[in-house]
């Protein structure tokens, strides 16, 4: 059976949710000026329903997110009309994060529309605007692992790598969790 948390390219909405991480969120973090003496960070995870995006979310939950951090789960629809799949994806991602121990007060979900100019540019700009407006400290997203030829071919059609677009244009640190070659 395929394990969607490992990066297979099927839509998570078509099957069961991947298992949530079974490790508690880290209690640490850098010392800061927060009320508890520990500063928090805003982690934004882009989820699109693919197993790659859930693998990236899983990685963030296991390795990046501390208990006091805010987690923004973001879906971006490439057109003005939202579909139920985007809302379902957000619900699944929220359930996934809750099962991993993210507290409700620290969990934020957003579905934003992208301009229809080009799929990559529109989605990328919507992500950039969200990250800047919400002062995200880090953006986490899954990569499909497309090679140069695939990226170039899709780019000529007005599509392409959203992660590449973000890496080139966002000011905050980014973590692109790539699909593993052996999975």
C-alpha positions as CSV (number, residue, x, y, z in Angstrom):
1,X,0.0,0.0,0.0
2,X,1.3,3.5,-0.9
3,X,2.3,5.7,2.0
4,X,1.2,9.3,1.1
5,X,3.3,10.8,3.9
6,X,6.4,9.5,2.0
7,X,5.7,11.6,-1.1
8,X,3.7,9.6,-3.6
9,X,2.0,11.9,-6.0
10,X,-1.6,10.8,-5.3
11,X,-4.1,13.2,-3.9
12,X,-4.6,12.6,-0.1
13,X,-8.3,13.4,-0.4
14,X,-8.7,10.2,-2.5
15,X,-7.5,8.0,0.4
16,X,-6.9,8.0,4.0
17,X,-4.8,10.6,5.7
18,X,-1.2,9.8,6.2
19,X,-0.4,9.0,9.8
20,X,0.4,12.0,11.9
21,X,3.8,12.2,13.5
22,X,3.9,10.3,16.8
23,X,6.5,12.5,18.4
24,X,5.5,15.4,20.7
25,X,6.1,18.9,19.5
26,X,9.4,20.3,20.8
27,X,9.0,22.4,23.9
28,X,12.1,24.4,23.3
29,X,12.9,27.3,21.1
30,X,15.2,30.3,21.3
31,X,14.9,32.4,24.5
32,X,13.0,35.6,23.8
33,X,10.6,38.1,25.1
34,X,7.4,36.0,25.0
35,X,5.2,35.7,28.0
36,X,6.6,32.3,28.8
37,X,10.2,33.4,28.2
38,X,10.3,31.6,24.9
39,X,9.8,33.3,21.6
40,X,7.6,31.8,19.0
41,X,7.8,31.7,15.2
42,X,5.2,31.7,12.5
43,X,5.5,28.6,10.3
44,X,3.5,28.7,7.1
45,X,2.9,25.3,5.4
46,X,1.5,25.2,1.9
47,X,-0.9,22.3,1.4
48,X,-2.5,21.3,-1.9
49,X,-3.9,17.9,-1.2
50,X,-0.9,16.1,-2.7
51,X,1.1,13.6,-0.7
52,X,4.2,15.8,-1.2
53,X,2.5,18.7,0.6
54,X,1.6,16.3,3.5
55,X,5.1,15.0,3.6
56,X,6.4,18.5,4.0
57,X,3.8,19.2,6.7
58,X,4.9,16.0,8.5
59,X,8.5,17.1,8.3
60,X,7.7,20.5,9.7
61,X,5.8,19.0,12.6
62,X,8.6,16.5,13.4
63,X,11.6,18.8,13.0
64,X,10.7,22.5,12.9
65,X,7.6,23.3,14.9
66,X,7.9,24.0,18.6
67,X,4.9,23.9,21.0
68,X,4.6,27.7,21.2
69,X,4.8,28.3,17.5
70,X,1.9,29.3,15.3
71,X,1.2,27.1,12.3
72,X,-0.5,28.6,9.3
73,X,-1.9,26.0,6.9
74,X,-2.3,27.7,3.5
75,X,-4.1,26.5,0.3
76,X,-4.0,28.7,-2.8
77,X,-6.6,28.3,-5.5
78,X,-5.4,29.3,-8.9
79,X,-8.7,30.9,-9.9
80,X,-11.3,33.2,-8.2
81,X,-13.7,30.4,-7.3
82,X,-12.8,28.1,-4.5
83,X,-13.7,24.4,-4.7
84,X,-14.7,22.1,-2.0
85,X,-11.4,20.2,-2.5
86,X,-9.5,23.2,-1.1
87,X,-11.7,23.3,2.0
88,X,-11.4,19.5,2.4
89,X,-7.6,19.8,2.1
90,X,-7.5,22.4,4.8
91,X,-9.7,20.2,7.1
92,X,-7.5,17.2,6.5
93,X,-4.3,19.2,7.2
94,X,-5.8,20.7,10.4
95,X,-6.8,17.2,11.5
96,X,-3.3,16.0,10.7
97,X,-1.7,18.8,12.7
98,X,-4.1,18.4,15.7
99,X,-3.3,14.7,15.8
100,X,0.4,15.6,16.0
101,X,-0.3,17.8,19.0
102,X,-0.8,21.3,17.6
103,X,-3.1,23.3,19.9
104,X,-6.2,24.8,18.4
105,X,-5.1,28.3,19.5
106,X,-1.9,27.9,17.5
107,X,-3.5,26.5,14.3
108,X,-4.6,28.9,11.6
109,X,-6.0,27.9,8.2
110,X,-6.4,30.1,5.2
111,X,-7.6,29.6,1.6
112,X,-6.6,32.4,-0.7
113,X,-7.3,33.1,-4.4
114,X,-4.6,33.6,-6.9
115,X,-4.8,35.8,-10.0
116,X,-5.3,33.8,-13.2
117,X,-2.4,35.4,-15.1
118,X,-0.4,32.2,-15.0
119,X,-0.8,29.3,-12.7
120,X,2.7,29.4,-11.3
121,X,3.0,33.2,-11.1
122,X,-0.5,33.6,-9.7
123,X,-0.1,31.0,-7.0
124,X,3.4,32.2,-6.2
125,X,2.4,35.8,-5.8
126,X,-0.5,34.8,-3.6
127,X,1.9,32.9,-1.4
128,X,4.3,35.8,-1.3
129,X,1.6,38.2,-0.3
130,X,0.3,35.9,2.4
131,X,3.8,35.3,3.8
132,X,4.6,39.0,3.9
133,X,1.2,40.1,5.4
134,X,1.4,37.5,8.1
135,X,5.1,38.0,8.8
136,X,5.8,34.2,8.4
137,X,9.3,33.3,9.7
138,X,9.5,30.2,7.4
139,X,7.6,28.7,4.5
140,X,7.4,24.9,4.2
141,X,6.2,23.3,1.0
142,X,6.5,20.0,-0.8
143,X,8.4,19.7,-4.1
144,X,7.5,17.3,-6.8
145,X,11.1,16.8,-7.8
146,X,10.6,17.9,-11.5
147,X,13.8,17.9,-13.5
148,X,15.0,20.8,-15.7
149,X,13.4,19.4,-18.8
150,X,9.9,19.0,-17.2
151,X,10.2,22.5,-15.6
152,X,11.2,24.1,-18.9
153,X,8.4,22.4,-20.8
154,X,5.8,23.4,-18.2
155,X,7.2,26.9,-18.0
156,X,6.6,27.3,-21.7
157,X,2.9,26.6,-21.0
158,X,2.7,29.2,-18.3
159,X,3.0,26.5,-15.6
160,X,6.0,25.4,-13.6
161,X,7.5,25.1,-10.2
162,X,5.8,27.1,-7.6
163,X,8.6,26.2,-5.2
164,X,11.2,27.7,-7.6
165,X,9.1,30.8,-8.0
166,X,8.9,31.2,-4.2
167,X,12.6,30.5,-3.7
168,X,13.5,33.3,-6.1
169,X,11.0,35.9,-4.8
170,X,10.3,35.4,-1.1
171,X,12.4,37.1,1.6
172,X,11.7,34.6,4.4
173,X,13.5,31.3,4.7
174,X,12.0,28.4,2.8
175,X,12.1,24.7,3.3
176,X,11.2,22.6,0.2
177,X,10.7,19.0,1.1
178,X,11.4,17.1,-2.0
179,X,10.0,13.7,-2.9
180,X,12.4,10.9,-2.1
181,X,13.8,9.1,-5.2
182,X,13.3,5.7,-3.6
183,X,9.7,6.2,-2.7
